[in-house]
Amino acid sequence: MKKVIIFAAIFIVLFGALAFFTNYQKQETAKGNPYGKTTLDPSTEALLDDPNYQNNILPDELDKKIKSGEDFIVYFYASDCPHCKRTTPELMPLAKDMNINIDQFNLKEFPDYWDTYGITGTPTLVHYKNGKEADASEGEKTKAELEPLLKEWSGK
């Protein structure tokens, strides 16, 4: 009986240490992230160093831009969306080449905002004009499909 208790105690200590280490590792990975959160979805963590996902905007910042009446483009995506993973590498370098700023909003990290912004699927590009949604484009797109859209929305 004594051996069972010792074995159980060792097991509990090892399990606790493993849980602590895993939690600590997640917090370290998430530290200093652009989302202002202590824990992130693993699919988001995988994108933290990806150059195509560096122009993130937080909900408060987006709300402020809309209320200010600015003209801008927001790319709503989800870090685990396979269509977004194919569209983003087409969109962001194109926007950079065209000198167009596109804010990126990760709905995986802020799921309450699907309804707030009327997003029904990802990826979705939304053009805001005078603080109101002027146009939107939903679904996976190629560079050839994105270029005329960005030209129209940016006036370039």
DSSP file (Angstrom, degrees, kcal/mol; ACC not computed):
  #  RESIDUE AA STRUCTURE BP1 BP2  ACC     N-H-->O    O-->H-N    N-H-->O    O-->H-N    TCO  KAPPA ALPHA  PHI   PSI    X-CA   Y-CA   Z-CA
    1    1 A M     >        0   0    0      0, 0.0     4,-1.9     0, 0.0     5,-0.2   0.000 360.0 360.0 360.0 -38.3    0.0    0.0    0.0
    2    2 A K  H  >  +     0   0    0      1,-0.2     4,-2.3     2,-0.2     5,-0.2   0.889 360.0  52.8 -61.3 -39.5    2.9    2.3    0.8
    3    3 A K  H  > S+     0   0    0      1,-0.2     4,-2.7     2,-0.2    -1,-0.2   0.878 106.9  52.5 -65.2 -37.9    4.3    1.8   -2.7
    4    4 A V  H  > S+     0   0    0      2,-0.2     4,-2.7     1,-0.2    -1,-0.2   0.912 110.0  47.9 -64.5 -42.9    1.0    2.7   -4.3
    5    5 A I  H  X S+     0   0    0     -4,-1.9     4,-2.4     2,-0.2    -2,-0.2   0.917 113.5  47.3 -65.0 -43.5    0.8    6.0   -2.4
    6    6 A I  H  X S+     0   0    0     -4,-2.3     4,-2.5     2,-0.2    -2,-0.2   0.924 113.3  48.7 -63.5 -44.4    4.4    6.9   -3.2
    7    7 A F  H  X S+     0   0    0     -4,-2.7     4,-2.4     1,-0.2    -2,-0.2   0.913 112.1  48.8 -61.4 -43.9    3.8    6.0   -6.9
    8    8 A A  H  X S+     0   0    0     -4,-2.7     4,-2.5     2,-0.2    -1,-0.2   0.900 111.0  50.4 -63.8 -41.3    0.6    8.1   -6.9
    9    9 A A  H  X S+     0   0    0     -4,-2.4     4,-2.4     2,-0.2    -2,-0.2   0.919 111.4  47.8 -63.5 -44.1    2.4   11.1   -5.3
   10   10 A I  H  X S+     0   0    0     -4,-2.5     4,-2.6     1,-0.2     5,-0.2   0.919 111.9  50.6 -62.1 -43.1    5.3   10.9   -7.9
   11   11 A F  H  X S+     0   0    0     -4,-2.4     4,-2.6     1,-0.2    -2,-0.2   0.914 110.9  48.4 -60.9 -44.6    2.7   10.7  -10.7
   12   12 A I  H  X S+     0   0    0     -4,-2.5     4,-2.5     2,-0.2    -1,-0.2   0.903 112.0  49.0 -64.3 -42.5    0.8   13.8   -9.3
   13   13 A V  H  X S+     0   0    0     -4,-2.4     4,-2.4     2,-0.2    -2,-0.2   0.925 113.5  46.6 -64.2 -44.6    4.0   15.8   -9.0
   14   14 A L  H  X S+     0   0    0     -4,-2.6     4,-2.4     2,-0.2    -2,-0.2   0.914 113.3  48.5 -63.9 -43.2    5.2   14.9  -12.5
   15   15 A F  H  X S+     0   0    0     -4,-2.6     4,-2.4    -5,-0.2    -2,-0.2   0.914 112.5  48.9 -63.3 -43.1    1.8   15.7  -14.0
   16   16 A G  H  X S+     0   0    0     -4,-2.5     4,-2.5     2,-0.2    -2,-0.2   0.901 111.3  49.4 -62.8 -42.1    1.7   19.0  -12.1
   17   17 A A  H  X S+     0   0    0     -4,-2.4     4,-2.6     2,-0.2    -2,-0.2   0.899 111.1  49.8 -64.7 -40.6    5.2   19.9  -13.3
   18   18 A L  H  X S+     0   0    0     -4,-2.4     4,-2.5     2,-0.2    -2,-0.2   0.919 111.7  48.2 -63.5 -44.5    4.2   19.0  -16.9
   19   19 A A  H  X S+     0   0    0     -4,-2.4     4,-2.3     2,-0.2    -2,-0.2   0.915 113.0  48.4 -62.8 -43.2    1.1   21.2  -16.7
   20   20 A F  H  X S+     0   0    0     -4,-2.5     4,-2.7     2,-0.2    -2,-0.2   0.935 112.6  47.8 -62.2 -47.2    3.0   24.1  -15.2
   21   21 A F  H  X S+     0   0    0     -4,-2.6     4,-2.5     2,-0.2    -2,-0.2   0.904 112.1  49.3 -62.1 -43.2    5.8   23.9  -17.9
   22   22 A T  H  X S+     0   0    0     -4,-2.5     4,-2.1     2,-0.2    -1,-0.2   0.927 113.7  46.0 -62.8 -45.6    3.2   23.7  -20.7
   23   23 A N  H  X S+     0   0    0     -4,-2.3     4,-2.2     2,-0.2    -2,-0.2   0.909 113.2  49.8 -63.8 -42.8    1.3   26.7  -19.4
   24   24 A Y  H  X S+     0   0    0     -4,-2.7     4,-2.3     1,-0.2    -2,-0.2   0.909 109.6  51.5 -62.0 -42.7    4.6   28.6  -18.9
   25   25 A Q  H  X S+     0   0    0     -4,-2.5     4,-2.1     1,-0.2    -1,-0.2   0.899 109.7  49.5 -62.7 -42.1    5.7   27.8  -22.4
   26   26 A K  H  X S+     0   0    0     -4,-2.1     4,-2.1     1,-0.2    -1,-0.2   0.909 111.1  49.7 -63.4 -42.0    2.4   29.1  -23.9
   27   27 A Q  H  X S+     0   0    0     -4,-2.2     4,-1.2     1,-0.2    -2,-0.2   0.887 110.4  50.0 -65.8 -38.4    2.6   32.3  -21.9
   28   28 A E  H  < S+     0   0    0     -4,-2.3     3,-0.2     2,-0.2    -1,-0.2   0.898 110.7  49.8 -65.7 -40.2    6.2   32.9  -23.0
   29   29 A T  H  < S+     0   0    0     -4,-2.1    -2,-0.2     1,-0.2    -1,-0.2   0.891 114.7  44.5 -63.6 -39.5    5.2   32.4  -26.7
   30   30 A A  H >< S+     0   0    0     -4,-2.1     3,-1.8     8,-0.3    -1,-0.2   0.637  86.5 115.5 -81.8 -14.6    2.3   34.8  -26.3
   31   31 A K  T 3< S+     0   0    0     -4,-1.2     7,-0.1     1,-0.3    -3,-0.0  -0.316  85.9   8.0 -61.1 132.2    4.3   37.4  -24.4
   32   32 A G  T 3  S+     0   0    0      1,-0.2    -1,-0.3     5,-0.1    -2,-0.1   0.674  91.8 153.5  74.2  17.0    4.6   40.7  -26.4
   33   33 A N    X   -     0   0    0     -3,-1.8     3,-1.1     4,-0.3    -1,-0.2  -0.368  56.5-115.4 -77.3 160.0    2.2   39.5  -29.1
   34   34 A P  T 3  S+     0   0    0      0, 0.0    -1,-0.1     0, 0.0    -4,-0.0   0.491 106.8  68.9 -75.2  -0.5    0.2   42.1  -31.1
   35   35 A Y  T 3  S-     0   0    0     -5,-0.2     3,-0.1     2,-0.2    -5,-0.0   0.568  96.3-130.6 -95.5  -9.9   -3.1   40.9  -29.7
   36   36 A G    <   +     0   0    0     -3,-1.1     2,-0.3     1,-0.2    -5,-0.1   0.786  66.3 123.8  66.8  26.8   -2.6   42.1  -26.2
   37   37 A K        -     0   0    0     -7,-0.2    -4,-0.3     1,-0.1    -1,-0.2  -0.868  62.3-141.0-119.7 152.8   -3.6   38.6  -24.8
   38   38 A T  S    S+     0   0    0     -2,-0.3     2,-0.4     1,-0.2    -8,-0.3   0.779  90.9  36.0 -83.7 -26.5   -1.8   36.3  -22.5
   39   39 A T        -     0   0    0     -9,-0.1     2,-0.3   -10,-0.1    -1,-0.2  -0.985  69.9-170.0-128.7 141.3   -2.9   33.1  -24.4
   40   40 A L        -     0   0    0     -2,-0.4   -10,-0.1   -14,-0.2   -11,-0.0  -0.880  34.0 -96.1-124.4 155.5   -3.3   32.7  -28.1
   41   41 A D    >>  -     0   0    0     -2,-0.3     4,-2.3     1,-0.1     3,-0.9  -0.445  39.1-119.0 -62.8 142.3   -4.8   30.0  -30.2
   42   42 A P  H 3> S+     0   0    0      0, 0.0     4,-1.9     0, 0.0    -1,-0.1   0.837 114.7  57.7 -55.8 -33.3   -2.0   27.7  -31.5
   43   43 A S  H 34 S+     0   0    0      1,-0.2     4,-0.4     2,-0.2    -2,-0.0   0.838 108.7  46.0 -67.5 -30.4   -2.9   28.6  -35.1
   44   44 A T  H X> S+     0   0    0     -3,-0.9     3,-1.5     2,-0.2     4,-0.6   0.898 107.9  56.0 -74.9 -42.4   -2.3   32.3  -34.2
   45   45 A E  H >< S+     0   0    0     -4,-2.3     3,-1.1     1,-0.3     4,-0.3   0.879 101.8  58.5 -55.1 -38.6    1.0   31.5  -32.4
   46   46 A A  T 3< S+     0   0    0     -4,-1.9    -1,-0.3     1,-0.2     3,-0.2   0.711 107.6  47.3 -65.6 -20.2    2.2   29.8  -35.6
   47   47 A L  T X4 S+     0   0    0     -3,-1.5     3,-1.4    -4,-0.4    -1,-0.2   0.460  79.3 100.2-100.0  -2.8    1.7   33.1  -37.5
   48   48 A L  T << S+     0   0    0     -3,-1.1    -1,-0.2    -4,-0.6    -2,-0.1   0.829  93.1  34.1 -57.0 -34.7    3.4   35.5  -35.1
   49   49 A D  T 3  S+     0   0    0     -4,-0.3    -1,-0.3    -3,-0.2    -2,-0.1   0.410  88.8 115.4-100.8   1.9    6.6   35.6  -37.1
   50   50 A D    X   -     0   0    0     -3,-1.4     3,-2.0     1,-0.2    -3,-0.0  -0.598  62.4-143.9 -74.3 123.6    5.0   35.3  -40.6
   51   51 A P  G >  S+     0   0    0      0, 0.0     3,-0.6     0, 0.0    -1,-0.2   0.711  96.9  63.8 -62.7 -19.0    5.7   38.6  -42.5
   52   52 A N  G 3  S+     0   0    0      1,-0.2     3,-0.2     2,-0.1    40,-0.1   0.523 102.1  50.2 -81.7  -4.3    2.3   38.4  -44.1
   53   53 A Y  G <  S+     0   0    0     -3,-2.0    -1,-0.2    -6,-0.2     3,-0.2  -0.311  76.9 103.4-127.1  49.7    0.5   38.7  -40.8
   54   54 A Q    <   +     0   0    0     -3,-0.6    -1,-0.1     1,-0.1    -2,-0.1   0.372  60.9  73.3-114.0   3.9    2.2   41.8  -39.2
   55   55 A N        +     0   0    0     -3,-0.2    49,-2.7    47,-0.1    -1,-0.1  -0.266  65.8 160.6-114.0  47.1   -0.4   44.5  -39.7
   56   56 A N  B     -a  104   0A   0     47,-0.2     2,-0.4    -3,-0.2    49,-0.2  -0.357  23.7-158.3 -73.0 146.3   -2.9   43.4  -37.1
   57   57 A I        -     0   0    0     47,-2.8    49,-0.3    -2,-0.1    -2,-0.0  -0.973  11.6-135.1-123.6 140.0   -5.5   45.8  -35.7
   58   58 A L     >  -     0   0    0     -2,-0.4     4,-2.6    47,-0.1     5,-0.2  -0.525  28.6-105.6 -90.5 159.9   -7.3   45.3  -32.3
   59   59 A P  H  > S+     0   0    0      0, 0.0     4,-2.7     0, 0.0     5,-0.2   0.887 119.5  49.6 -53.3 -44.7  -11.0   45.7  -31.8
   60   60 A D  H  > S+     0   0    0      1,-0.2     4,-2.0     2,-0.2     5,-0.1   0.898 112.0  48.7 -63.2 -39.9  -10.7   49.1  -30.0
   61   61 A E  H  > S+     0   0    0      2,-0.2     4,-2.2     1,-0.2    -1,-0.2   0.901 112.2  48.5 -66.4 -40.8   -8.4   50.4  -32.7
   62   62 A L  H  X S+     0   0    0     -4,-2.6     4,-2.4     2,-0.2    -2,-0.2   0.927 110.6  50.2 -65.8 -44.6  -10.8   49.3  -35.4
   63   63 A D  H  X S+     0   0    0     -4,-2.7     4,-2.5    -5,-0.2    -1,-0.2   0.902 110.3  51.2 -58.5 -41.0  -13.8   50.8  -33.7
   64   64 A K  H  X S+     0   0    0     -4,-2.0     4,-1.7     2,-0.2    -1,-0.2   0.903 109.6  49.5 -64.5 -41.9  -11.8   54.1  -33.3
   65   65 A K  H  X>S+     0   0    0     -4,-2.2     5,-1.5     2,-0.2     4,-0.6   0.907 112.0  48.4 -64.2 -41.3  -11.0   54.2  -37.0
   66   66 A I  H ><5S+     0   0    0     -4,-2.4     3,-1.3     1,-0.2    -2,-0.2   0.939 112.3  48.1 -63.9 -46.7  -14.6   53.6  -38.0
   67   67 A K  H 3<5S+     0   0    0     -4,-2.5    -1,-0.2     1,-0.3    -2,-0.2   0.791 105.1  60.1 -65.4 -27.7  -15.9   56.3  -35.7
   68   68 A S  H 3<5S-     0   0    0     -4,-1.7    -1,-0.3    -5,-0.2    -2,-0.2   0.639 109.8-122.9 -76.0 -12.8  -13.3   58.7  -37.0
   69   69 A G  T <<5 +     0   0    0     -3,-1.3    61,-0.5    -4,-0.6    -3,-0.2   0.690  52.7 162.3  80.6  18.4  -14.7   58.4  -40.5
   70   70 A E      < -     0   0    0     -5,-1.5    61,-1.3    60,-0.2     2,-0.6  -0.257  41.1-124.6 -67.3 157.2  -11.5   57.3  -42.1
   71   71 A D        +     0   0    0     58,-0.2     2,-0.3    59,-0.2    58,-0.2  -0.933  54.4 133.3 -99.1 123.4  -11.3   55.6  -45.4
   72   72 A F  E     -B  128   0A   0     56,-1.9    56,-3.2    -2,-0.6     2,-0.4  -0.973  49.4-115.8-162.2 170.4   -9.4   52.3  -45.1
   73   73 A I  E     -Bc 127 102A   0     28,-0.6    30,-2.3    -2,-0.3     2,-0.4  -0.958  21.4-164.5-120.4 134.9   -9.4   48.6  -45.8
   74   74 A V  E     -Bc 126 103A   0     52,-2.6    52,-2.8    -2,-0.4     2,-0.7  -0.968   9.3-152.0-120.1 135.7   -9.7   45.7  -43.3
   75   75 A Y  E     -Bc 125 104A   0     28,-3.5    30,-2.7    -2,-0.4     2,-0.6  -0.915  12.3-159.5-106.1 106.8   -8.9   42.1  -44.0
   76   76 A F  E     +Bc 124 105A   0     48,-3.3    48,-2.3    -2,-0.7     2,-0.3  -0.778  27.1 154.4 -88.3 123.2  -10.9   39.9  -41.7
   77   77 A Y  E     - c   0 106A   0     28,-2.4    30,-3.3    -2,-0.6    31,-0.5  -0.893  39.7-131.8-140.4 168.8   -9.3   36.5  -41.4
   78   78 A A    >   -     0   0    0     -2,-0.3     3,-2.2    28,-0.2     6,-0.2  -0.998  20.5-134.3-125.0 133.0   -9.1   33.5  -39.1
   79   79 A S  T 3  S+     0   0    0     -2,-0.4    -1,-0.1     1,-0.3    27,-0.0   0.676 107.0  46.1 -63.7 -16.4   -5.7   32.1  -38.3
   80   80 A D  T 3  S+     0   0    0      4,-0.0    -1,-0.3     5,-0.0     3,-0.1   0.304  84.1 116.4-105.1   8.7   -6.9   28.5  -38.8
   81   81 A C    <>  -     0   0    0     -3,-2.2     4,-1.9     1,-0.2     5,-0.1  -0.671  53.0-156.6 -82.6 119.3   -8.8   29.3  -42.1
   82   82 A P  H  > S+     0   0    0      0, 0.0     4,-0.8     0, 0.0    -1,-0.2   0.843  95.0  53.3 -65.1 -32.1   -7.3   27.3  -45.0
   83   83 A H  H  > S+     0   0    0      1,-0.2     4,-2.0     2,-0.2     3,-0.3   0.877 108.5  50.1 -68.7 -37.2   -8.7   29.9  -47.5
   84   84 A C  H  > S+     0   0    0      1,-0.2     4,-3.1     2,-0.2    -1,-0.2   0.887 104.6  58.2 -66.2 -39.0   -7.1   32.7  -45.6
   85   85 A K  H  < S+     0   0    0     -4,-1.9    -1,-0.2     1,-0.2    -2,-0.2   0.746 112.6  40.4 -65.6 -22.5   -3.8   30.9  -45.7
   86   86 A R  H  < S+     0   0    0     -4,-0.8     4,-0.3    -3,-0.3    -1,-0.2   0.782 119.0  45.1 -92.0 -31.8   -3.9   30.8  -49.5
   87   87 A T  H >X S+     0   0    0     -4,-2.0     4,-2.8     1,-0.1     3,-1.4   0.903 102.5  62.9 -78.4 -43.0   -5.2   34.4  -49.9
   88   88 A T  H 3X S+     0   0    0     -4,-3.1     4,-2.4     1,-0.3    -1,-0.1   0.882  99.6  52.5 -55.3 -45.7   -3.0   36.2  -47.4
   89   89 A P  H 34 S+     0   0    0      0, 0.0    -1,-0.3     0, 0.0    -2,-0.1   0.701 115.8  43.4 -67.0 -15.3    0.3   35.5  -49.3
   90   90 A E  H <> S+     0   0    0     -3,-1.4     4,-1.1    -4,-0.3    -2,-0.2   0.856 118.5  43.0 -86.7 -44.4   -1.3   36.9  -52.4
   91   91 A L  H  X S+     0   0    0     -4,-2.8     4,-2.8     2,-0.2     5,-0.2   0.944 109.6  49.3 -71.0 -53.3   -3.0   39.9  -50.8
   92   92 A M  H  X S+     0   0    0     -4,-2.4     4,-2.2     1,-0.2     5,-0.2   0.897 112.3  45.1 -66.8 -43.3   -0.4   41.3  -48.5
   93   93 A P  H  > S+     0   0    0      0, 0.0     4,-2.6     0, 0.0    -1,-0.2   0.894 114.6  51.7 -64.2 -35.5    2.6   41.5  -50.9
   94   94 A L  H  X S+     0   0    0     -4,-1.1     4,-2.1     2,-0.2    -2,-0.2   0.935 109.7  48.4 -62.6 -46.6    0.3   42.9  -53.5
   95   95 A A  H  <>S+     0   0    0     -4,-2.8     5,-3.1     1,-0.2     4,-0.4   0.896 111.8  50.1 -60.6 -40.5   -0.9   45.6  -51.1
   96   96 A K  H ><5S+     0   0    0     -4,-2.2     3,-1.2    -5,-0.2    -2,-0.2   0.933 110.4  49.2 -63.8 -45.5    2.7   46.4  -50.2
   97   97 A D  H 3<5S+     0   0    0     -4,-2.6    -1,-0.2     1,-0.3    -2,-0.2   0.842 114.3  45.9 -61.8 -33.5    3.7   46.7  -53.9
   98   98 A M  T 3<5S-     0   0    0     -4,-2.1    -1,-0.3    -5,-0.2    -2,-0.2   0.436 112.8-121.3 -88.5   0.0    0.7   49.0  -54.5
   99   99 A N  T < 5 +     0   0    0     -3,-1.2     2,-0.5    -4,-0.4    -3,-0.2   0.909  63.4 144.7  58.2  45.9    1.5   51.0  -51.4
  100  100 A I      < -     0   0    0     -5,-3.1     2,-0.5    -6,-0.1    -1,-0.2  -0.961  45.8-137.0-116.4 128.3   -1.9   50.3  -49.8
  101  101 A N        -     0   0    0     -2,-0.5   -28,-0.6    -3,-0.1     2,-0.5  -0.722  21.4-175.1 -84.5 128.4   -2.3   49.8  -46.1
  102  102 A I  E     - c   0  73A   0     -2,-0.5     2,-0.2   -30,-0.1   -28,-0.2  -0.979  15.7-144.5-125.1 118.6   -4.5   46.9  -45.2
  103  103 A D  E     - c   0  74A   0    -30,-2.3   -28,-3.5    -2,-0.5     2,-0.5  -0.586  15.3-142.6 -77.3 142.2   -5.4   46.3  -41.5
  104  104 A Q  E     -ac  56  75A   0    -49,-2.7   -47,-2.8    -2,-0.2     2,-0.5  -0.928  12.9-167.9-113.2 128.7   -5.7   42.7  -40.5
  105  105 A F  E     - c   0  76A   0    -30,-2.7   -28,-2.4    -2,-0.5     2,-1.0  -0.956  12.0-148.9-119.8 114.6   -8.3   41.5  -38.0
  106  106 A N  E >>  - c   0  77A   0     -2,-0.5     4,-1.1   -49,-0.3     3,-0.7  -0.711  11.3-173.7 -87.8 103.0   -8.0   38.0  -36.6
  107  107 A L  T 34 S+     0   0    0    -30,-3.3   -29,-0.2    -2,-1.0    -1,-0.2   0.666  79.9  69.5 -71.4 -16.1  -11.4   36.7  -35.9
  108  108 A K  T 34 S+     0   0    0    -31,-0.5    -1,-0.2     1,-0.2   -30,-0.1   0.873 107.0  38.5 -67.0 -36.0  -10.0   33.5  -34.3
  109  109 A E  T <4 S+     0   0    0     -3,-0.7    -2,-0.2     1,-0.2    -1,-0.2   0.703 127.7  34.7 -86.0 -21.2   -8.7   35.6  -31.5
  110  110 A F    ><  +     0   0    0     -4,-1.1     3,-1.8     1,-0.1    -1,-0.2  -0.519  66.9 161.1-131.3  65.4  -11.8   37.9  -31.3
  111  111 A P  T >   +     0   0    0      0, 0.0     3,-1.4     0, 0.0     4,-0.3   0.708  66.5  71.4 -64.7 -20.8  -14.7   35.7  -32.2
  112  112 A D  T 3> S+     0   0    0      1,-0.2     4,-0.7     2,-0.1     3,-0.3   0.673  88.5  66.8 -66.7 -14.3  -17.3   38.0  -30.7
  113  113 A Y  H <> S+     0   0    0     -3,-1.8     4,-2.0     1,-0.2     6,-0.3   0.451  71.5  87.6 -92.3  -0.5  -16.7   40.4  -33.6
  114  114 A W  H <4>S+     0   0    0     -3,-1.4     5,-2.6     1,-0.2     4,-0.3   0.973 101.7  33.9 -56.0 -52.7  -18.1   38.2  -36.3
  115  115 A D  H >45S+     0   0    0     -4,-0.3     3,-0.9    -3,-0.3    -1,-0.2   0.876 111.7  62.7 -71.5 -38.6  -21.6   39.7  -35.7
  116  116 A T  H 3<5S+     0   0    0     -4,-0.7    -1,-0.2     1,-0.3    -2,-0.2   0.896 117.3  29.1 -54.1 -43.0  -20.3   43.1  -34.7
  117  117 A Y  T 3<5S-     0   0    0     -4,-2.0    -1,-0.3     2,-0.1    -2,-0.2   0.310 110.5-116.6-103.9   8.1  -18.8   43.7  -38.2
  118  118 A G  T < 5 +     0   0    0     -3,-0.9     2,-0.5    -4,-0.3    -3,-0.2   0.822  54.0 164.0  65.4  33.2  -21.3   41.5  -40.1
  119  119 A I      < +     0   0    0     -5,-2.6    -1,-0.2    -6,-0.3     3,-0.1  -0.716  16.8 174.6 -87.3 128.9  -18.7   39.0  -41.2
  120  120 A T        +     0   0    0     -2,-0.5     2,-0.3     1,-0.3    -1,-0.1   0.566  65.1   2.1-109.3 -13.5  -20.2   35.7  -42.5
  121  121 A G  S    S-     0   0    0     -7,-0.1    -1,-0.3   -45,-0.0    18,-0.1  -0.983  80.9 -78.8-165.4 160.9  -17.0   34.0  -43.7
  122  122 A T  S    S+     0   0    0     -2,-0.3    18,-0.2     1,-0.1   -39,-0.2  -0.923  94.6  39.3-121.8 149.9  -13.3   34.4  -44.0
  123  123 A P  S    S+     0   0    0      0, 0.0    16,-3.2     0, 0.0     2,-0.4   0.537  74.8 162.8 -77.5 149.2  -11.3   35.7  -45.7
  124  124 A T  E     -BD  76 138A   0    -48,-2.3   -48,-3.3    14,-0.2     2,-0.5  -0.993  23.8-158.3-135.7 128.1  -13.3   39.0  -46.1
  125  125 A L  E     -BD  75 137A   0     12,-2.9    12,-2.5    -2,-0.4     2,-0.4  -0.898  13.3-168.3-100.9 132.2  -12.0   42.3  -47.3
  126  126 A V  E     -BD  74 136A   0    -52,-2.8   -52,-2.6    -2,-0.5     2,-0.6  -0.986  11.6-152.8-125.9 130.9  -14.0   45.3  -46.3
  127  127 A H  E     -BD  73 135A   0      8,-2.9     7,-3.2    -2,-0.4     8,-1.4  -0.901  13.8-160.9-100.8 117.5  -13.6   48.9  -47.6
  128  128 A Y  E     -BD  72 133A   0    -56,-3.2   -56,-1.9    -2,-0.6     2,-0.4  -0.844   9.3-177.6-100.0 134.9  -14.7   51.5  -45.2
  129  129 A K  E >  S- D   0 132A   0      3,-3.1     3,-1.8    -2,-0.4   -58,-0.2  -0.998  71.6  -9.2-133.1 127.8  -15.5   55.0  -46.4
  130  130 A N  T 3  S-     0   0    0    -61,-0.5   -60,-0.2    -2,-0.4   -59,-0.2   0.839 130.5 -55.5  53.9  35.2  -16.5   57.9  -44.2
  131  131 A G  T 3  S+     0   0    0    -61,-1.3     2,-0.3     1,-0.2    -1,-0.3   0.551 120.1  99.1  79.4   7.6  -16.8   55.4  -41.3
  132  132 A K  E <  S-D  129   0A   0     -3,-1.8    -3,-3.1   -62,-0.1     2,-0.5  -0.928  84.5 -98.6-126.9 151.5  -19.2   53.1  -43.1
  133  133 A E  E     +D  128   0A   0     -2,-0.3    -5,-0.3    -5,-0.2     3,-0.1  -0.559  40.8 174.2 -67.9 117.1  -18.8   49.9  -45.0
  134  134 A A  E     -     0   0A   0     -7,-3.2     2,-0.3    -2,-0.5    -1,-0.2   0.789  62.8 -11.2 -94.3 -34.0  -18.7   50.9  -48.7
  135  135 A D  E     -D  127   0A   0     -8,-1.4    -8,-2.9     2,-0.0    -1,-0.4  -0.983  58.5-163.0-161.7 159.2  -17.9   47.5  -50.2
  136  136 A A  E     -D  126   0A   0     -2,-0.3     2,-0.4   -10,-0.2   -10,-0.2  -0.991   6.7-160.1-149.2 154.1  -16.9   44.0  -49.3
  137  137 A S  E     -D  125   0A   0    -12,-2.5   -12,-2.9    -2,-0.3     2,-0.4  -0.969  14.7-166.0-138.7 120.4  -15.4   40.9  -50.9
  138  138 A E  E     +D  124   0A   0     -2,-0.4   -14,-0.2   -14,-0.2   -16,-0.1  -0.836  41.8  33.0-111.3 143.9  -15.7   37.5  -49.3
  139  139 A G  S    S-     0   0    0    -16,-3.2     2,-0.1    -2,-0.4   -14,-0.1  -0.205  92.6 -38.0 107.1 166.6  -13.9   34.3  -50.1
  140  140 A E        -     0   0    0    -18,-0.2     2,-0.3    -2,-0.1   -56,-0.1  -0.379  60.9-174.4 -64.3 136.1  -10.5   33.1  -51.4
  141  141 A K        -     0   0    0    -58,-0.2     2,-0.2    -2,-0.1   -51,-0.2  -0.956  18.7-135.1-135.0 151.4   -9.0   35.3  -54.1
  142  142 A T     >  -     0   0    0     -2,-0.3     4,-2.2   -52,-0.1     3,-0.4  -0.511  37.1-102.4 -94.1 170.1   -6.0   35.2  -56.4
  143  143 A K  H  > S+     0   0    0      1,-0.2     4,-2.5     2,-0.2    -1,-0.1   0.892 123.5  56.3 -58.6 -40.5   -3.6   38.1  -57.0
  144  144 A A  H  4 S+     0   0    0      1,-0.2    -1,-0.2     2,-0.2    -3,-0.0   0.814 111.5  42.9 -64.0 -30.5   -5.4   38.6  -60.4
  145  145 A E  H  > S+     0   0    0     -3,-0.4     4,-0.7     2,-0.1    -1,-0.2   0.809 115.6  48.9 -82.4 -32.1   -8.7   39.0  -58.6
  146  146 A L  H  X S+     0   0    0     -4,-2.2     4,-2.7     1,-0.2     5,-0.3   0.856  97.8  67.0 -77.9 -35.8   -7.4   41.2  -55.8
  147  147 A E  H  X S+     0   0    0     -4,-2.5     4,-2.3     1,-0.2     5,-0.2   0.916 102.4  43.2 -57.8 -51.1   -5.5   43.7  -57.9
  148  148 A P  H  > S+     0   0    0      0, 0.0     4,-2.4     0, 0.0    -1,-0.2   0.874 114.2  53.3 -64.7 -32.8   -8.5   45.4  -59.6
  149  149 A L  H  X S+     0   0    0     -4,-0.7     4,-2.5     2,-0.2    -2,-0.2   0.938 110.8  45.0 -63.4 -47.3  -10.4   45.4  -56.4
  150  150 A L  H  X S+     0   0    0     -4,-2.7     4,-2.3     2,-0.2     6,-0.4   0.873 111.9  53.0 -66.0 -37.0   -7.6   47.1  -54.5
  151  151 A K  H  X>S+     0   0    0     -4,-2.3     4,-1.7    -5,-0.3     5,-0.9   0.934 111.7  46.0 -61.7 -45.9   -7.1   49.6  -57.4
  152  152 A E  H  <5S+     0   0    0     -4,-2.4    -2,-0.2     1,-0.2    -1,-0.2   0.933 116.3  44.0 -62.6 -47.3  -10.8   50.5  -57.3
  153  153 A W  H  <5S+     0   0    0     -4,-2.5    -1,-0.2     1,-0.2    -2,-0.2   0.826 121.0  38.8 -70.6 -32.1  -10.9   50.9  -53.5
  154  154 A S  H  <5S-     0   0    0     -4,-2.3    -1,-0.2    -5,-0.2    -2,-0.2   0.628 100.5-127.7 -94.3 -14.2   -7.7   52.8  -53.2
  155  155 A G  T  <5       0   0    0     -4,-1.7    -3,-0.2    -5,-0.2    -4,-0.1   0.708 360.0 360.0  73.7  19.5   -8.1   55.0  -56.3
  156  156 A K      <       0   0    0     -5,-0.9    -4,-0.1    -6,-0.4    -5,-0.1   0.418 360.0 360.0-100.7 360.0   -4.6   53.9  -57.5
